[in-house]
Amino acid sequence: METNSNISAETEILALQALGWVLQDEDRAQRLLALTGLDPRELRSGLEDPAMLSSLLGFLANHEPDLVACADAIGVPPEKLAVAAQYLNNPGDFT
């Protein structure tokens, strides 16, 4: 996988792990598409797009049970997912 130089590899990997978790459940995946306005083609083509990854993490951050469950499943604190979403919204503001 080629990473986007505008975002850290750690943030990109974290977002992709979260996406994998979301897509494991059909209902949750459909809710992601419905709430973000993405379609499967856009989702696939946007895997390195900070805006798309931010939308994914925002989707989780806006539903705390999913945020907590995802964080537990991928082995990170829920706050780390929320911080990653903020970083993806403003990648130039963080060093």
C-alpha positions, -999 to +999 in steps of 0.1 A: +000+000+000+013+034-009+007+059+019-004+095+015+025+118+024+001+144+038-008+121+068+012+100+091+015+063+084+003+056+119-029+076+114-036+061+080-031+026+094-053+033+124-081+046+101-078+016+078-079-008+108-111+010+119-125+007+084-118-030+084-137-033+117-167-013+104-169-034+072-170-067+092-207-060+100-231-056+071-255-033+091-227-011+104-212-009+069-245+002+054-250+028+081-215+041+073-224+045+037-258+061+045-245+086+070-213+096+051-229+097+017-202+075+003-208+046-020-187+015-022-167+027-052-159+060-035-149+042-004-125+019-023-110+048-043-106+071-013-086+048+010-057+073+010-078+104+011-076+122+045-112+135+040-126+100+035-106+086+064-118+115+085-154+107+076-149+072+087-134+081+120-161+108+125-187+081+118-172+062+147-168+092+170-204+102+165-216+068+178-198+061+211-208+024+213-191+018+180-161+040+188-155+020+220-161-014+204-138-006+175-111+008+197-113-024+218-112-046+187-081-029+172-064-025+206-062+013+210-079+038+234-111+053+220-095+088+224-068+078+199-095+073+172-110+107+180-076+125+179-069+108+146-102+121+132-092+156+143-058+152+127-072+141+094-095+172+094-065+195+099-033+176+090-013+209+087-021+218+123-002+189+139+035+182+139 
